[in-house]
Amino acid sequence: MDTSTQERVVACPSCNGRSVFSAQNIYRPFCSAHCKNLDLGAWADEAFRLGADAPPDDMPFGDPKAAN
């Protein structure tokens, strides 16, 4: 079977719809411009954030055991 002519189909990260993952899909890995823009908007609104291990602003930095 010739796999060079088969298209790789993945789930769109935004809507979970079918998205062709190839050079012909200018929105890859997204399925459309709409989904790509939704993702960009979420990124711009800082919706994709990782939790920080930093202490809250009202706590001093450093080893809490050494503060006593």
C-alpha positions as a printed NumPy array, in Angstrom:
array([[  0.   ,   0.   ,   0.   ],
       [  1.384,   3.423,  -0.963],
       [  1.196,   5.672,   2.123],
       [  2.538,   8.768,   0.326],
       [ -0.881,   9.497,  -1.187],
       [ -2.854,   8.999,   2.017],
       [ -3.691,  12.044,   4.074],
       [ -3.035,  12.077,   7.778],
       [ -6.172,  13.135,   9.622],
       [ -5.899,  14.431,  13.187],
       [ -8.334,  15.915,  15.669],
       [ -8.543,  19.707,  15.568],
       [ -7.245,  21.029,  18.924],
       [-10.064,  23.551,  19.07 ],
       [-13.223,  21.674,  18.036],
       [-12.026,  18.031,  17.885],
       [-13.264,  17.841,  14.305],
       [-11.335,  16.171,  11.5  ],
       [ -8.322,  18.117,  10.285],
       [ -6.001,  17.115,   7.462],
       [ -2.415,  17.407,   8.659],
       [ -0.605,  18.233,   5.443],
       [  1.031,  21.153,   3.67 ],
       [ -2.203,  21.754,   1.747],
       [ -4.015,  22.658,   4.982],
       [ -2.709,  26.148,   5.74 ],
       [ -4.466,  26.09 ,   9.137],
       [ -2.898,  22.822,  10.367],
       [ -3.25 ,  21.435,  12.953],
       [ -6.566,  23.292,  13.013],
       [ -9.42 ,  22.49 ,  10.644],
       [-10.269,  26.09 ,   9.707],
       [ -9.364,  29.733,  10.132],
       [-12.147,  30.022,  12.718],
       [-10.616,  27.373,  14.982],
       [ -7.142,  28.822,  14.524],
       [ -8.388,  32.289,  15.516],
       [-10.249,  30.912,  18.545],
       [ -7.003,  29.362,  19.748],
       [ -5.067,  32.559,  19.088],
       [ -7.661,  34.56 ,  21.023],
       [ -7.447,  32.19 ,  23.994],
       [ -3.656,  32.478,  23.915],
       [ -3.852,  36.3  ,  23.762],
       [ -6.272,  36.329,  26.728],
       [ -3.754,  34.183,  28.638],
       [ -6.253,  31.334,  28.956],
       [ -3.402,  28.852,  28.469],
       [ -1.492,  29.275,  31.715],
       [  0.611,  26.979,  33.82 ],
       [  0.49 ,  27.029,  37.572],
       [  3.365,  28.831,  39.208],
       [  5.367,  27.496,  42.136],
       [  6.151,  31.045,  43.238],
       [  4.76 ,  32.174,  46.605],
       [  1.934,  34.721,  46.648],
       [  2.933,  38.382,  46.487],
       [  2.221,  38.941,  50.198],
       [  4.635,  36.176,  51.314],
       [  8.381,  36.765,  51.645],
       [ 10.708,  34.866,  49.359],
       [ 13.129,  32.285,  50.658],
       [ 13.009,  29.27 ,  52.915],
       [  9.961,  29.462,  55.221],
       [ 11.893,  27.555,  57.929],
       [ 14.613,  30.222,  57.961],
       [ 12.06 ,  33.019,  58.511],
       [ 11.491,  32.03 ,  62.164]])
